């Protein structure tokens, strides 16, 4: 019967799991059910909607219309994919492994941070591209700052020898059974390869990635795990931690006030998740099994953008409010993040983003949200990091305009909530005849926060849009003051 339906509707007030809804999704039919607890694990836009308990008929009707619209462009296979993977025989085996893994660990009262039992709770991956990086500092921040957490640190020696990496470690770290060194010699100057290799080698219920020059604040892993205490790592779950750069809180994501409780799920659009461009934090085994849950291969910069877009759209994302932070360091002598690469190389992952299956499956609202962030951060940011007008050859201008036009075409309406100053930059980008000096000046002018043109959107119709200047700046200020 379900296979002949257009949508599955179950207006109940109490469901422990809602098997019927799961079966409907597995049959490729979108669902609208009551938000009674159980269904929240697998019902989410664009495949379904949860209606608050005791909601009136009008609310249910609106939810049906919303899901009908959002799922209109999805095939039955796309609708069914998540629930089929989530409750597949393979996932069932993973759940059993996660449940029984602790039985092989140390007895209560012993040092639970040891991995001699072979069952770490967290596999943390550090990609090492150069022996000039402060790898030992990164490793010790994890091991010394995680008492009571069974963590294994995997160092992936990328296009350098494993012995070279071991040589920069202290004797204490080299002798520690919680540290292992893997080699990846792919000849590709991209951080995606070693991070993906480390994630593929992970066996713990939770995994994390970390830059070789970054650190974890003491107690970080314990705090992040506390944020998902009781949640099943076989399910797709991501923990977003606070980030700190040079002693300051990084104000991303600019989430809604109050979305800080344990297990409180964040939304890609409402909580502006796209502005958190790196998959830093904890990734469950279920999350790592999602389509797109790896960094884009071969690209030198931005390989994490397609990955986080896939995670934010499909996983249960939790913010670890109040937990110790991930500490971003900028003292590496050979850091390449801010190199002035050709635009084709700089924006390769952004250009490829729109052709990925998980982005194609996004709702129009989600695509607009991603597109707005891409314009603000990646397109406009590329101009700010190239302040010499001589750098902007005709070829570079044409490529920047091409990538920008694709963003506008793939995410219609994404420029609507931008400020007047942003609009000035956008027009200069699209008009390759605009002098490079003027393009750069406009990019700097949009950063004069508080000036009229940075506060007003292009139309009054968008003044209350979540991405509109006033609301966006306000949310950023709140996020910057949060801990």
C-alpha positions as CSV (number, residue, x, y, z in Angstrom):
1,X,0.0,0.0,0.0
2,X,2.8,2.4,0.9
3,X,4.4,1.9,-2.5
4,X,1.3,3.4,-4.2
5,X,1.2,6.5,-1.9
6,X,2.6,9.9,-2.5
7,X,3.3,10.7,1.1
8,X,3.0,9.0,4.5
9,X,1.1,10.8,7.2
10,X,0.8,9.5,10.8
11,X,-0.7,12.2,13.2
12,X,0.0,10.4,16.5
13,X,1.1,11.8,19.8
14,X,3.3,8.9,21.1
15,X,5.7,6.7,19.2
16,X,8.7,4.9,20.6
17,X,10.3,4.3,17.2
18,X,7.6,4.6,14.5
19,X,8.4,1.5,12.5
20,X,5.7,2.4,10.0
21,X,7.5,5.7,9.1
22,X,10.8,4.0,8.7
23,X,9.2,1.5,6.4
24,X,7.6,4.3,4.4
25,X,11.0,6.0,4.0
26,X,12.6,2.7,3.0
27,X,9.9,2.4,0.3
28,X,10.9,5.8,-1.0
29,X,8.0,7.8,0.3
30,X,8.4,11.1,2.3
31,X,6.8,11.2,5.7
32,X,5.1,13.5,8.1
33,X,4.9,12.2,11.7
34,X,4.6,13.5,15.3
35,X,7.8,14.6,17.0
36,X,7.5,12.1,19.8
37,X,11.1,11.2,20.3
38,X,11.8,8.1,18.3
39,X,11.2,9.3,14.8
40,X,13.6,12.3,15.3
41,X,16.5,9.8,14.8
42,X,15.6,9.3,11.1
43,X,13.0,11.8,10.0
44,X,14.4,15.1,8.7
45,X,14.1,17.5,5.7
46,X,13.8,17.1,2.8
47,X,12.6,13.5,3.2
48,X,10.2,14.2,6.1
49,X,8.9,16.5,8.8
50,X,8.3,16.3,12.5
51,X,5.2,18.0,13.9
52,X,5.2,19.1,17.6
53,X,2.9,17.1,19.9
54,X,-0.7,18.3,20.2
55,X,-0.3,20.5,17.1
56,X,-3.5,21.5,15.3
57,X,-4.6,20.3,11.9
58,X,-3.3,23.5,10.2
59,X,0.2,22.7,11.4
60,X,0.0,19.2,10.0
61,X,-1.4,20.5,6.7
62,X,1.5,23.0,6.5
63,X,4.0,20.2,7.2
64,X,2.5,18.1,4.4
65,X,2.7,21.0,2.0
66,X,6.3,21.7,3.0
67,X,7.5,18.1,2.6
68,X,5.6,17.7,-0.6
69,X,7.5,20.7,-2.0
70,X,10.9,19.8,-0.6
71,X,10.8,16.2,-1.8
72,X,9.4,16.9,-5.2
73,X,12.8,16.8,-6.8
74,X,13.9,13.6,-5.1
75,X,13.8,10.1,-6.5
76,X,12.5,7.2,-4.4
77,X,16.0,5.9,-4.1
78,X,17.2,9.3,-2.7
79,X,14.4,9.3,-0.2
80,X,15.1,5.8,0.9
81,X,18.9,6.0,1.0
82,X,19.4,7.3,4.5
83,X,17.1,4.9,6.3
84,X,18.2,1.9,4.3
85,X,21.8,2.6,5.2
86,X,21.0,3.5,8.8
87,X,19.2,0.2,9.5
88,X,21.1,-2.1,7.1
89,X,22.6,-5.4,8.3
90,X,26.1,-3.7,8.2
91,X,24.9,-0.9,10.5
92,X,23.4,-3.5,12.8
93,X,26.8,-5.2,13.1
94,X,28.4,-1.9,13.8
95,X,26.0,-1.2,16.6
96,X,26.8,-4.6,18.2
97,X,30.5,-3.9,17.9
98,X,30.1,-0.5,19.6
99,X,28.1,-2.1,22.4
100,X,30.5,-5.0,23.0
101,X,33.8,-3.1,22.4
102,X,34.0,-1.9,26.0
103,X,34.0,-5.5,27.2
104,X,37.5,-5.9,25.9
105,X,38.9,-2.7,27.6
106,X,40.6,-2.3,30.9
107,X,38.8,-3.2,34.1
108,X,37.1,-0.4,36.1
109,X,39.6,1.5,38.1
110,X,42.5,1.0,35.7
111,X,43.9,3.6,33.3
112,X,41.0,3.8,30.8
113,X,43.1,5.9,28.5
114,X,45.2,2.9,27.5
115,X,44.4,1.2,24.2
116,X,46.3,-2.0,24.9
117,X,42.9,-3.8,24.7
118,X,42.6,-2.6,21.1
119,X,39.4,-0.7,21.5
120,X,39.8,3.0,21.6
121,X,36.7,5.2,22.0
122,X,38.1,7.9,19.9
123,X,40.5,7.6,16.9
124,X,42.1,11.0,16.3
125,X,43.8,11.6,13.0
126,X,46.7,14.1,12.5
127,X,47.9,14.6,8.9
128,X,51.7,15.3,8.9
129,X,53.0,16.9,5.7
130,X,56.2,18.4,7.1
131,X,58.6,17.7,9.9
132,X,58.7,21.5,10.5
133,X,55.2,21.3,12.1
134,X,54.9,21.1,15.9
135,X,53.6,17.5,15.8
136,X,54.8,16.6,19.3
137,X,52.8,19.6,20.7
138,X,49.7,18.4,19.0
139,X,50.1,14.8,20.2
140,X,50.7,15.8,23.8
141,X,47.7,18.1,23.8
142,X,45.6,15.1,23.0
143,X,47.2,12.5,25.3
144,X,47.9,14.7,28.3
145,X,44.7,16.6,28.0
146,X,42.4,13.5,27.8
147,X,42.8,11.6,31.1
148,X,40.2,8.9,31.3
149,X,39.4,9.0,27.6
150,X,40.5,5.9,25.6
151,X,42.0,7.7,22.6
152,X,44.3,6.6,19.9
153,X,46.3,9.1,17.9
154,X,47.0,8.2,14.3
155,X,49.7,10.2,12.6
156,X,49.6,9.9,8.8
157,X,53.0,10.6,7.3
158,X,52.1,12.2,4.0
159,X,54.7,11.9,1.3
160,X,57.4,11.7,3.9
161,X,58.7,8.6,5.8
162,X,57.1,7.3,8.9
163,X,60.6,7.4,10.6
164,X,60.9,11.1,9.8
165,X,57.6,11.7,11.7
166,X,58.7,9.5,14.6
167,X,61.9,11.4,14.8
168,X,60.1,14.6,15.7
169,X,58.2,12.9,18.6
170,X,59.5,12.8,22.1
171,X,60.7,9.5,23.5
172,X,57.6,9.4,25.6
173,X,55.3,9.7,22.6
174,X,57.3,7.2,20.5
175,X,56.9,4.6,23.3
176,X,53.2,5.3,23.8
177,X,51.0,2.5,22.5
178,X,48.2,5.0,21.9
179,X,50.3,6.6,19.1
180,X,50.6,5.0,15.7
181,X,52.2,6.2,12.5
182,X,50.8,5.3,9.0
183,X,52.3,6.2,5.7
184,X,50.6,7.6,2.6
185,X,52.8,8.3,-0.5
186,X,50.4,9.4,-3.1
187,X,52.5,12.3,-4.5
188,X,49.5,14.6,-4.3
189,X,50.0,17.9,-2.4
190,X,46.5,17.8,-0.8
191,X,45.6,17.4,2.8
192,X,42.5,15.4,1.8
193,X,44.5,12.2,1.1
194,X,46.1,11.7,4.6
195,X,43.0,12.7,6.5
196,X,40.9,10.3,4.5
197,X,43.4,7.6,4.9
198,X,43.3,8.1,8.7
199,X,39.5,8.1,8.8
200,X,39.5,4.9,6.7
201,X,41.8,3.3,9.2
202,X,39.7,4.3,12.2
203,X,37.9,1.6,14.1
204,X,36.7,3.4,17.2
205,X,33.1,4.5,17.7
206,X,34.2,8.1,17.3
207,X,36.8,9.7,15.1
208,X,38.3,13.2,14.8
209,X,40.8,15.0,12.6
210,X,43.3,17.6,13.7
211,X,45.9,19.9,12.0
212,X,49.5,19.0,12.9
213,X,50.1,22.5,14.2
214,X,46.8,22.8,16.2
215,X,46.0,21.7,19.7
216,X,43.1,20.5,22.0
217,X,42.4,22.4,25.2
218,X,42.7,20.1,28.3
219,X,39.5,18.0,28.7
220,X,38.3,18.7,25.1
221,X,37.6,15.1,24.1
222,X,35.8,14.3,27.4
223,X,33.7,17.4,27.0
224,X,32.8,16.6,23.4
225,X,31.9,13.0,24.4
226,X,29.7,14.3,27.2
227,X,27.7,16.3,24.6
228,X,26.6,13.0,23.0
229,X,26.5,10.8,26.1
230,X,23.9,8.1,25.5
231,X,23.8,8.6,21.8
232,X,24.6,5.6,19.5
233,X,27.8,6.2,17.5
234,X,26.4,3.8,14.9
235,X,24.0,6.5,14.0
236,X,25.1,9.6,12.0
237,X,26.1,12.0,14.7
238,X,28.6,15.0,14.6
239,X,29.8,17.0,17.6
240,X,30.8,20.6,16.8
241,X,33.1,22.0,19.5
242,X,34.0,25.6,20.3
243,X,36.9,26.9,18.2
244,X,39.5,29.4,19.5
245,X,42.0,31.2,17.3
246,X,44.7,33.4,18.9
247,X,42.8,33.4,22.2
248,X,39.5,34.5,20.6
249,X,36.3,32.5,20.1
250,X,35.7,31.7,16.4
251,X,32.0,32.8,15.9
252,X,30.8,29.9,13.9
253,X,28.3,28.5,13.6
254,X,26.0,31.4,14.3
255,X,23.4,29.1,15.8
256,X,20.0,30.0,17.2
257,X,20.0,31.0,20.9
258,X,19.2,28.1,23.2
259,X,20.4,25.4,20.8
260,X,23.0,24.2,23.3
261,X,21.3,21.4,25.2
262,X,22.5,17.9,25.1
263,X,21.4,16.1,21.9
264,X,19.8,19.3,20.6
265,X,20.0,19.0,16.9
266,X,21.3,21.9,14.8
267,X,19.8,22.7,11.4
268,X,21.8,23.5,8.3
269,X,19.9,26.6,7.5
270,X,18.5,27.9,10.8
271,X,21.8,27.5,12.7
272,X,23.9,28.7,9.7
273,X,26.0,25.5,9.9
274,X,27.7,26.2,6.5
275,X,29.9,28.8,8.1
276,X,31.7,26.0,10.0
277,X,33.7,24.9,7.0
278,X,35.9,22.3,8.7
279,X,34.8,18.9,10.1
280,X,36.5,19.5,13.5
281,X,35.0,17.7,16.4
282,X,33.7,14.2,16.8
283,X,32.4,12.1,13.9
284,X,30.5,8.9,14.7
285,X,31.0,5.8,12.7
286,X,27.5,6.3,11.4
287,X,28.4,9.8,10.2
288,X,31.5,8.4,8.5
289,X,29.3,6.0,6.6
290,X,27.2,8.8,5.1
291,X,27.6,9.7,1.4
292,X,30.1,12.4,1.0
293,X,31.7,12.0,4.5
294,X,35.3,12.2,3.2
295,X,37.4,15.2,2.2
296,X,37.3,15.9,-1.6
297,X,40.4,14.1,-3.0
298,X,43.3,15.9,-4.7
299,X,42.2,19.6,-4.1
300,X,44.9,21.6,-2.3
301,X,42.4,23.8,-0.4
302,X,38.8,23.6,0.6
303,X,38.5,19.8,0.4
304,X,36.5,19.9,3.6
305,X,33.7,22.1,2.3
306,X,31.9,19.3,0.3
307,X,32.4,17.0,3.3
308,X,30.9,19.3,5.9
309,X,28.0,20.2,3.6
310,X,27.2,16.4,3.4
311,X,27.5,16.1,7.2
312,X,25.5,19.2,8.1
313,X,22.6,18.1,5.8
314,X,22.4,14.5,6.8
315,X,23.8,13.9,10.3
316,X,22.5,14.7,13.8
317,X,24.7,17.7,14.6
318,X,25.2,18.7,18.2
319,X,27.1,21.7,19.6
320,X,29.3,21.0,22.6
321,X,28.4,24.2,24.5
322,X,30.7,24.9,27.3
323,X,33.2,22.2,26.4
324,X,36.9,22.9,26.1
325,X,37.8,24.1,22.6
326,X,39.7,23.0,19.6
327,X,42.7,25.5,19.4
328,X,43.7,26.7,16.0
329,X,47.3,27.7,15.8
330,X,49.0,29.9,13.2
331,X,52.7,29.6,14.1
332,X,53.6,26.9,11.5
333,X,56.5,28.2,9.3
334,X,55.2,26.5,6.2
335,X,51.4,26.9,6.6
336,X,49.9,27.1,3.1
337,X,46.3,28.0,3.9
338,X,46.7,31.6,2.7
339,X,48.9,31.0,-0.4
340,X,47.7,33.0,-3.4
341,X,46.9,30.1,-5.7
342,X,45.2,30.5,-9.1
343,X,41.4,30.9,-8.7
344,X,40.9,27.6,-10.6
345,X,42.8,25.9,-7.8
346,X,41.5,28.0,-4.9
347,X,37.9,27.4,-5.8
348,X,38.1,23.9,-7.2
349,X,36.1,22.3,-4.4
350,X,33.5,25.1,-4.5
351,X,33.0,24.6,-8.2
352,X,32.7,20.9,-7.8
353,X,30.4,21.1,-4.8
354,X,27.2,21.6,-6.9
355,X,27.6,18.4,-8.8
356,X,27.8,16.2,-5.7
357,X,24.8,13.9,-5.1
358,X,24.2,15.2,-1.5
359,X,24.1,18.8,-2.7
360,X,21.9,18.0,-5.6
361,X,19.5,16.4,-3.0
362,X,19.4,19.6,-0.9
363,X,16.2,21.6,-0.7
364,X,16.1,25.0,-2.4
365,X,16.2,26.6,1.0
366,X,19.3,24.7,1.9
367,X,21.0,25.4,-1.4
368,X,20.4,29.1,-0.9
369,X,22.0,29.0,2.6
370,X,25.1,27.2,1.2
371,X,25.3,29.6,-1.7
372,X,25.1,32.7,0.5
373,X,27.9,31.4,2.6
374,X,30.0,30.5,-0.5
375,X,29.6,34.1,-1.8
376,X,30.5,35.7,1.5
377,X,33.4,33.5,2.6
378,X,34.9,31.9,-0.5
379,X,34.2,34.3,-3.4
380,X,34.7,37.6,-1.5
381,X,37.4,36.1,0.6
382,X,39.4,35.2,-2.4
383,X,39.6,38.9,-3.3
384,X,40.7,40.0,0.1
385,X,43.6,37.6,0.2
386,X,44.8,38.9,-3.2
387,X,45.2,42.6,-2.6
388,X,47.6,43.4,-5.4
389,X,45.7,44.6,-8.5
390,X,48.5,43.2,-10.7
391,X,47.7,39.7,-9.6
392,X,44.2,39.9,-11.1
393,X,45.0,39.1,-14.8
394,X,42.1,38.9,-17.3
395,X,42.2,35.1,-17.0
396,X,41.8,35.2,-13.2
397,X,38.9,37.7,-13.4
398,X,37.1,35.5,-16.0
399,X,37.5,32.4,-13.8
400,X,36.3,34.2,-10.7
401,X,33.2,35.5,-12.6
402,X,32.5,32.0,-14.0
403,X,32.6,30.3,-10.6
404,X,30.4,33.1,-9.1
405,X,27.8,32.8,-11.9
406,X,27.6,29.0,-11.2
407,X,26.9,29.7,-7.5
408,X,24.1,32.1,-8.5
409,X,22.7,29.6,-11.0
410,X,22.9,26.5,-8.7
411,X,21.5,28.4,-5.6
412,X,18.9,30.8,-7.0
413,X,18.2,33.6,-4.5
414,X,21.4,33.1,-2.5
415,X,22.4,36.8,-3.1
416,X,19.1,38.2,-2.0
417,X,20.0,38.7,1.7
418,X,23.4,40.2,1.1
419,X,24.2,43.8,2.1
420,X,24.3,46.7,-0.3
421,X,28.1,46.6,0.1
422,X,28.1,42.9,-0.8
423,X,26.1,43.7,-3.9
424,X,28.7,46.2,-4.9
425,X,31.4,43.5,-4.8
426,X,29.2,41.0,-6.6
427,X,28.6,43.4,-9.5
428,X,32.3,44.1,-9.8
429,X,33.1,40.3,-9.8
430,X,30.6,39.7,-12.6
431,X,31.8,42.6,-14.6
432,X,35.3,41.7,-15.5
433,X,35.8,45.1,-17.0
434,X,35.7,46.7,-13.5
435,X,39.3,47.8,-12.6
436,X,41.0,45.3,-10.2
437,X,41.8,48.2,-7.8
438,X,38.0,49.0,-7.6
439,X,37.2,45.3,-7.1
440,X,39.6,45.1,-4.2
441,X,38.4,48.4,-2.7
442,X,34.8,47.2,-2.7
443,X,35.9,43.9,-1.1
444,X,37.5,45.9,1.7
445,X,34.5,48.3,2.0
446,X,32.1,45.4,2.7
447,X,34.2,44.8,5.9
448,X,33.4,48.2,7.3
449,X,30.9,46.7,9.7
450,X,28.4,49.2,11.0
451,X,28.4,51.5,7.9
452,X,25.0,51.9,6.3
453,X,25.8,49.9,3.2
454,X,27.0,47.0,5.3
455,X,23.8,47.0,7.4
456,X,21.1,47.3,4.7
457,X,20.1,44.4,2.5
458,X,19.5,44.8,-1.2
459,X,15.8,44.9,-0.5
460,X,13.6,45.6,2.5
461,X,11.8,42.3,1.8
462,X,14.9,40.5,3.1
463,X,15.7,42.7,6.2
464,X,14.5,39.9,8.6
465,X,16.1,37.1,6.6
466,X,18.4,34.9,8.9
467,X,21.3,35.7,6.5
468,X,20.5,39.5,6.3
469,X,23.2,41.8,7.6
470,X,21.6,42.8,11.0
471,X,20.5,39.3,12.0
472,X,23.7,37.7,10.7
473,X,26.0,40.2,12.5
474,X,23.9,39.9,15.7
475,X,24.2,36.1,15.6
476,X,27.9,36.4,15.0
477,X,28.4,38.7,18.0
478,X,26.4,36.3,20.2
479,X,28.5,33.4,19.0
480,X,31.8,35.3,19.6
481,X,30.8,35.8,23.2
482,X,29.7,32.3,23.8
483,X,31.9,29.6,25.4
